[in-house]
Amino acid sequence: MKTETTKKFSERNDFGPVMIFISSIGLGYAIVNQYVYDKPNLDMLLMMSCFFLAGVFSVLRTKYSK
């Protein structure tokens, strides 16, 4: 049986906003390398865009599941 404080901490999901923040930094870095410095790194661009979408969908899932 969970107590009230344990229940509050286990229901909080901070994964989405943290993932959005970190992946937006990486996505910006990849886009600047792609278009400003002409050093294409498509693997990083694809990976960061997937992480960004995963964070957005995680936030949306927790928002609408309540």
Jmol script that loads the backbone (N, CA, C; Angstrom):
load data "model"
ATOM      1  N   MET A   1       0.842  -1.182   0.000  1.00  0.00           N
ATOM      2  CA  MET A   1       0.000   0.000   0.000  1.00  0.00           C
ATOM      3  C   MET A   1       0.886   1.244   0.000  1.00  0.00           C
ATOM      4  N   LYS A   2       0.566   2.161  -0.860  1.00  0.00           N
ATOM      5  CA  LYS A   2       1.369   3.374  -0.971  1.00  0.00           C
ATOM      6  C   LYS A   2       0.817   4.455  -0.058  1.00  0.00           C
ATOM      7  N   THR A   3       1.730   5.192   0.534  1.00  0.00           N
ATOM      8  CA  THR A   3       1.291   6.345   1.319  1.00  0.00           C
ATOM      9  C   THR A   3       1.019   7.506   0.380  1.00  0.00           C
ATOM     10  N   GLU A   4       0.502   8.576   0.907  1.00  0.00           N
ATOM     11  CA  GLU A   4       0.141   9.729   0.081  1.00  0.00           C
ATOM     12  C   GLU A   4       1.369  10.375  -0.565  1.00  0.00           C
ATOM     13  N   THR A   5       2.464  10.499   0.183  1.00  0.00           N
ATOM     14  CA  THR A   5       3.644  11.148  -0.392  1.00  0.00           C
ATOM     15  C   THR A   5       4.283  10.277  -1.461  1.00  0.00           C
ATOM     16  N   THR A   6       4.334   8.963  -1.240  1.00  0.00           N
ATOM     17  CA  THR A   6       4.883   8.058  -2.244  1.00  0.00           C
ATOM     18  C   THR A   6       4.018   8.068  -3.493  1.00  0.00           C
ATOM     19  N   LYS A   7       2.718   8.134  -3.319  1.00  0.00           N
ATOM     20  CA  LYS A   7       1.805   8.145  -4.448  1.00  0.00           C
ATOM     21  C   LYS A   7       1.996   9.412  -5.289  1.00  0.00           C
ATOM     22  N   LYS A   8       2.188  10.545  -4.629  1.00  0.00           N
ATOM     23  CA  LYS A   8       2.379  11.791  -5.365  1.00  0.00           C
ATOM     24  C   LYS A   8       3.661  11.759  -6.190  1.00  0.00           C
ATOM     25  N   PHE A   9       4.746  11.219  -5.619  1.00  0.00           N
ATOM     26  CA  PHE A   9       6.008  11.174  -6.348  1.00  0.00           C
ATOM     27  C   PHE A   9       5.968  10.149  -7.471  1.00  0.00           C
ATOM     28  N   SER A  10       5.268   9.065  -7.290  1.00  0.00           N
ATOM     29  CA  SER A  10       5.220   8.047  -8.341  1.00  0.00           C
ATOM     30  C   SER A  10       4.298   8.464  -9.483  1.00  0.00           C
ATOM     31  N   GLU A  11       3.323   9.320  -9.223  1.00  0.00           N
ATOM     32  CA  GLU A  11       2.428   9.778 -10.281  1.00  0.00           C
ATOM     33  C   GLU A  11       3.038  10.899 -11.106  1.00  0.00           C
ATOM     34  N   ARG A  12       4.019  11.603 -10.541  1.00  0.00           N
ATOM     35  CA  ARG A  12       4.664  12.677 -11.300  1.00  0.00           C
ATOM     36  C   ARG A  12       5.520  12.091 -12.390  1.00  0.00           C
ATOM     37  N   ASN A  13       5.402  12.645 -13.566  1.00  0.00           N
ATOM     38  CA  ASN A  13       6.203  12.177 -14.696  1.00  0.00           C
ATOM     39  C   ASN A  13       6.987  13.371 -15.229  1.00  0.00           C
ATOM     40  N   ASP A  14       8.258  13.446 -14.873  1.00  0.00           N
ATOM     41  CA  ASP A  14       9.110  14.539 -15.324  1.00  0.00           C
ATOM     42  C   ASP A  14       9.940  14.142 -16.531  1.00  0.00           C
ATOM     43  N   PHE A  15       9.662  12.995 -17.111  1.00  0.00           N
ATOM     44  CA  PHE A  15      10.445  12.523 -18.241  1.00  0.00           C
ATOM     45  C   PHE A  15      10.214  13.389 -19.478  1.00  0.00           C
ATOM     46  N   GLY A  16       8.990  13.743 -19.757  1.00  0.00           N
ATOM     47  CA  GLY A  16       8.645  14.475 -20.974  1.00  0.00           C
ATOM     48  C   GLY A  16       9.294  15.839 -21.082  1.00  0.00           C
ATOM     49  N   PRO A  17       9.108  16.718 -20.095  1.00  0.00           N
ATOM     50  CA  PRO A  17       9.726  18.052 -20.194  1.00  0.00           C
ATOM     51  C   PRO A  17      11.249  18.021 -20.231  1.00  0.00           C
ATOM     52  N   VAL A  18      11.856  17.103 -19.494  1.00  0.00           N
ATOM     53  CA  VAL A  18      13.318  16.992 -19.510  1.00  0.00           C
ATOM     54  C   VAL A  18      13.788  16.504 -20.878  1.00  0.00           C
ATOM     55  N   MET A  19      13.062  15.537 -21.434  1.00  0.00           N
ATOM     56  CA  MET A  19      13.418  15.027 -22.756  1.00  0.00           C
ATOM     57  C   MET A  19      13.247  16.092 -23.827  1.00  0.00           C
ATOM     58  N   ILE A  20      12.203  16.899 -23.727  1.00  0.00           N
ATOM     59  CA  ILE A  20      11.998  17.981 -24.688  1.00  0.00           C
ATOM     60  C   ILE A  20      13.129  18.992 -24.595  1.00  0.00           C
ATOM     61  N   PHE A  21      13.532  19.353 -23.383  1.00  0.00           N
ATOM     62  CA  PHE A  21      14.595  20.338 -23.195  1.00  0.00           C
ATOM     63  C   PHE A  21      15.921  19.842 -23.758  1.00  0.00           C
ATOM     64  N   ILE A  22      16.302  18.627 -23.410  1.00  0.00           N
ATOM     65  CA  ILE A  22      17.592  18.094 -23.857  1.00  0.00           C
ATOM     66  C   ILE A  22      17.599  17.872 -25.367  1.00  0.00           C
ATOM     67  N   SER A  23      16.498  17.331 -25.891  1.00  0.00           N
ATOM     68  CA  SER A  23      16.469  17.067 -27.326  1.00  0.00           C
ATOM     69  C   SER A  23      16.356  18.346 -28.145  1.00  0.00           C
ATOM     70  N   SER A  24      15.759  19.401 -27.582  1.00  0.00           N
ATOM     71  CA  SER A  24      15.704  20.657 -28.332  1.00  0.00           C
ATOM     72  C   SER A  24      17.092  21.280 -28.456  1.00  0.00           C
ATOM     73  N   ILE A  25      17.915  21.127 -27.434  1.00  0.00           N
ATOM     74  CA  ILE A  25      19.304  21.595 -27.530  1.00  0.00           C
ATOM     75  C   ILE A  25      20.050  20.803 -28.602  1.00  0.00           C
ATOM     76  N   GLY A  26      19.909  19.487 -28.582  1.00  0.00           N
ATOM     77  CA  GLY A  26      20.563  18.650 -29.577  1.00  0.00           C
ATOM     78  C   GLY A  26      20.031  18.883 -30.976  1.00  0.00           C
ATOM     79  N   LEU A  27      18.732  19.118 -31.087  1.00  0.00           N
ATOM     80  CA  LEU A  27      18.126  19.378 -32.391  1.00  0.00           C
ATOM     81  C   LEU A  27      18.612  20.705 -32.955  1.00  0.00           C
ATOM     82  N   GLY A  28      18.712  21.712 -32.108  1.00  0.00           N
ATOM     83  CA  GLY A  28      19.250  22.999 -32.552  1.00  0.00           C
ATOM     84  C   GLY A  28      20.691  22.883 -33.000  1.00  0.00           C
ATOM     85  N   TYR A  29      21.481  22.121 -32.258  1.00  0.00           N
ATOM     86  CA  TYR A  29      22.884  21.903 -32.633  1.00  0.00           C
ATOM     87  C   TYR A  29      22.986  21.194 -33.977  1.00  0.00           C
ATOM     88  N   ALA A  30      22.146  20.178 -34.183  1.00  0.00           N
ATOM     89  CA  ALA A  30      22.187  19.422 -35.436  1.00  0.00           C
ATOM     90  C   ALA A  30      21.731  20.279 -36.618  1.00  0.00           C
ATOM     91  N   ILE A  31      20.727  21.114 -36.414  1.00  0.00           N
ATOM     92  CA  ILE A  31      20.234  21.967 -37.499  1.00  0.00           C
ATOM     93  C   ILE A  31      21.265  23.034 -37.852  1.00  0.00           C
ATOM     94  N   VAL A  32      21.924  23.613 -36.844  1.00  0.00           N
ATOM     95  CA  VAL A  32      22.961  24.612 -37.113  1.00  0.00           C
ATOM     96  C   VAL A  32      24.124  23.967 -37.869  1.00  0.00           C
ATOM     97  N   ASN A  33      24.524  22.766 -37.464  1.00  0.00           N
ATOM     98  CA  ASN A  33      25.585  22.080 -38.193  1.00  0.00           C
ATOM     99  C   ASN A  33      25.164  21.763 -39.617  1.00  0.00           C
ATOM    100  N   GLN A  34      23.901  21.431 -39.811  1.00  0.00           N
ATOM    101  CA  GLN A  34      23.419  21.049 -41.138  1.00  0.00           C
ATOM    102  C   GLN A  34      23.393  22.233 -42.087  1.00  0.00           C
ATOM    103  N   TYR A  35      22.820  23.345 -41.654  1.00  0.00           N
ATOM    104  CA  TYR A  35      22.553  24.438 -42.583  1.00  0.00           C
ATOM    105  C   TYR A  35      23.514  25.617 -42.478  1.00  0.00           C
ATOM    106  N   VAL A  36      24.094  25.868 -41.337  1.00  0.00           N
ATOM    107  CA  VAL A  36      24.985  27.020 -41.188  1.00  0.00           C
ATOM    108  C   VAL A  36      26.430  26.635 -41.503  1.00  0.00           C
ATOM    109  N   TYR A  37      26.880  25.529 -40.923  1.00  0.00           N
ATOM    110  CA  TYR A  37      28.273  25.135 -41.091  1.00  0.00           C
ATOM    111  C   TYR A  37      28.488  24.147 -42.233  1.00  0.00           C
ATOM    112  N   ASP A  38      27.432  23.731 -42.892  1.00  0.00           N
ATOM    113  CA  ASP A  38      27.494  22.763 -44.004  1.00  0.00           C
ATOM    114  C   ASP A  38      28.250  21.491 -43.626  1.00  0.00           C
ATOM    115  N   LYS A  39      28.008  21.011 -42.426  1.00  0.00           N
ATOM    116  CA  LYS A  39      28.561  19.732 -41.974  1.00  0.00           C
ATOM    117  C   LYS A  39      27.394  18.821 -41.633  1.00  0.00           C
ATOM    118  N   PRO A  40      26.830  18.176 -42.644  1.00  0.00           N
ATOM    119  CA  PRO A  40      25.619  17.387 -42.387  1.00  0.00           C
ATOM    120  C   PRO A  40      25.888  16.178 -41.498  1.00  0.00           C
ATOM    121  N   ASN A  41      25.068  16.018 -40.511  1.00  0.00           N
ATOM    122  CA  ASN A  41      25.096  14.866 -39.623  1.00  0.00           C
ATOM    123  C   ASN A  41      23.654  14.382 -39.511  1.00  0.00           C
ATOM    124  N   LEU A  42      23.207  13.688 -40.529  1.00  0.00           N
ATOM    125  CA  LEU A  42      21.808  13.297 -40.611  1.00  0.00           C
ATOM    126  C   LEU A  42      21.413  12.309 -39.529  1.00  0.00           C
ATOM    127  N   ASP A  43      22.348  11.486 -39.072  1.00  0.00           N
ATOM    128  CA  ASP A  43      22.030  10.533 -38.008  1.00  0.00           C
ATOM    129  C   ASP A  43      21.662  11.256 -36.719  1.00  0.00           C
ATOM    130  N   MET A  44      22.433  12.269 -36.375  1.00  0.00           N
ATOM    131  CA  MET A  44      22.132  13.024 -35.163  1.00  0.00           C
ATOM    132  C   MET A  44      20.838  13.818 -35.314  1.00  0.00           C
ATOM    133  N   LEU A  45      20.616  14.383 -36.486  1.00  0.00           N
ATOM    134  CA  LEU A  45      19.391  15.133 -36.731  1.00  0.00           C
ATOM    135  C   LEU A  45      18.170  14.231 -36.600  1.00  0.00           C
ATOM    136  N   LEU A  46      18.233  13.047 -37.159  1.00  0.00           N
ATOM    137  CA  LEU A  46      17.128  12.108 -37.063  1.00  0.00           C
ATOM    138  C   LEU A  46      16.915  11.630 -35.630  1.00  0.00           C
ATOM    139  N   MET A  47      17.998  11.337 -34.936  1.00  0.00           N
ATOM    140  CA  MET A  47      17.901  10.854 -33.564  1.00  0.00           C
ATOM    141  C   MET A  47      17.313  11.920 -32.636  1.00  0.00           C
ATOM    142  N   MET A  48      17.774  13.161 -32.765  1.00  0.00           N
ATOM    143  CA  MET A  48      17.267  14.221 -31.908  1.00  0.00           C
ATOM    144  C   MET A  48      15.813  14.563 -32.217  1.00  0.00           C
ATOM    145  N   SER A  49      15.434  14.487 -33.483  1.00  0.00           N
ATOM    146  CA  SER A  49      14.037  14.753 -33.816  1.00  0.00           C
ATOM    147  C   SER A  49      13.136  13.645 -33.271  1.00  0.00           C
ATOM    148  N   CYS A  50      13.596  12.409 -33.271  1.00  0.00           N
ATOM    149  CA  CYS A  50      12.814  11.321 -32.676  1.00  0.00           C
ATOM    150  C   CYS A  50      12.706  11.476 -31.165  1.00  0.00           C
ATOM    151  N   PHE A  51      13.803  11.875 -30.513  1.00  0.00           N
ATOM    152  CA  PHE A  51      13.748  12.125 -29.066  1.00  0.00           C
ATOM    153  C   PHE A  51      12.811  13.278 -28.738  1.00  0.00           C
ATOM    154  N   PHE A  52      12.825  14.315 -29.561  1.00  0.00           N
ATOM    155  CA  PHE A  52      11.941  15.454 -29.350  1.00  0.00           C
ATOM    156  C   PHE A  52      10.474  15.023 -29.461  1.00  0.00           C
ATOM    157  N   LEU A  53      10.161  14.249 -30.485  1.00  0.00           N
ATOM    158  CA  LEU A  53       8.791  13.777 -30.651  1.00  0.00           C
ATOM    159  C   LEU A  53       8.379  12.831 -29.522  1.00  0.00           C
ATOM    160  N   ALA A  54       9.301  12.021 -29.042  1.00  0.00           N
ATOM    161  CA  ALA A  54       8.989  11.143 -27.919  1.00  0.00           C
ATOM    162  C   ALA A  54       8.662  11.952 -26.663  1.00  0.00           C
ATOM    163  N   GLY A  55       9.396  13.029 -26.427  1.00  0.00           N
ATOM    164  CA  GLY A  55       9.104  13.887 -25.280  1.00  0.00           C
ATOM    165  C   GLY A  55       7.774  14.594 -25.413  1.00  0.00           C
ATOM    166  N   VAL A  56       7.466  15.074 -26.607  1.00  0.00           N
ATOM    167  CA  VAL A  56       6.188  15.756 -26.835  1.00  0.00           C
ATOM    168  C   VAL A  56       5.028  14.786 -26.633  1.00  0.00           C
ATOM    169  N   PHE A  57       5.138  13.585 -27.190  1.00  0.00           N
ATOM    170  CA  PHE A  57       4.058  12.617 -27.041  1.00  0.00           C
ATOM    171  C   PHE A  57       3.923  12.128 -25.606  1.00  0.00           C
ATOM    172  N   SER A  58       5.024  12.091 -24.855  1.00  0.00           N
ATOM    173  CA  SER A  58       4.952  11.719 -23.452  1.00  0.00           C
ATOM    174  C   SER A  58       4.191  12.766 -22.646  1.00  0.00           C
ATOM    175  N   VAL A  59       4.459  14.028 -22.933  1.00  0.00           N
ATOM    176  CA  VAL A  59       3.734  15.099 -22.240  1.00  0.00           C
ATOM    177  C   VAL A  59       2.258  15.071 -22.608  1.00  0.00           C
ATOM    178  N   LEU A  60       1.959  14.874 -23.870  1.00  0.00           N
ATOM    179  CA  LEU A  60       0.561  14.823 -24.295  1.00  0.00           C
ATOM    180  C   LEU A  60      -0.168  13.621 -23.706  1.00  0.00           C
ATOM    181  N   ARG A  61       0.520  12.495 -23.604  1.00  0.00           N
ATOM    182  CA  ARG A  61      -0.109  11.309 -23.023  1.00  0.00           C
ATOM    183  C   ARG A  61      -0.449  11.520 -21.557  1.00  0.00           C
ATOM    184  N   THR A  62       0.473  12.118 -20.803  1.00  0.00           N
ATOM    185  CA  THR A  62       0.192  12.355 -19.381  1.00  0.00           C
ATOM    186  C   THR A  62      -0.856  13.454 -19.205  1.00  0.00           C
ATOM    187  N   LYS A  63      -0.912  14.399 -20.139  1.00  0.00           N
ATOM    188  CA  LYS A  63      -1.889  15.479 -20.037  1.00  0.00           C
ATOM    189  C   LYS A  63      -3.302  14.966 -20.262  1.00  0.00           C
ATOM    190  N   TYR A  64      -3.498  14.115 -21.245  1.00  0.00           N
ATOM    191  CA  TYR A  64      -4.841  13.665 -21.600  1.00  0.00           C
ATOM    192  C   TYR A  64      -5.248  12.353 -20.953  1.00  0.00           C
ATOM    193  N   SER A  65      -4.355  11.709 -20.210  1.00  0.00           N
ATOM    194  CA  SER A  65      -4.720  10.449 -19.563  1.00  0.00           C
ATOM    195  C   SER A  65      -5.406  10.662 -18.218  1.00  0.00           C
ATOM    196  N   LYS A  66      -5.419  11.892 -17.743  1.00  0.00           N
ATOM    197  CA  LYS A  66      -6.035  12.157 -16.432  1.00  0.00           C
ATOM    198  C   LYS A  66      -7.496  12.407 -16.553  1.00  0.00           C
TER     199      LYS A  66
END
end "model"
wireframe off; spacefill off
backbone 0.3
color backbone group
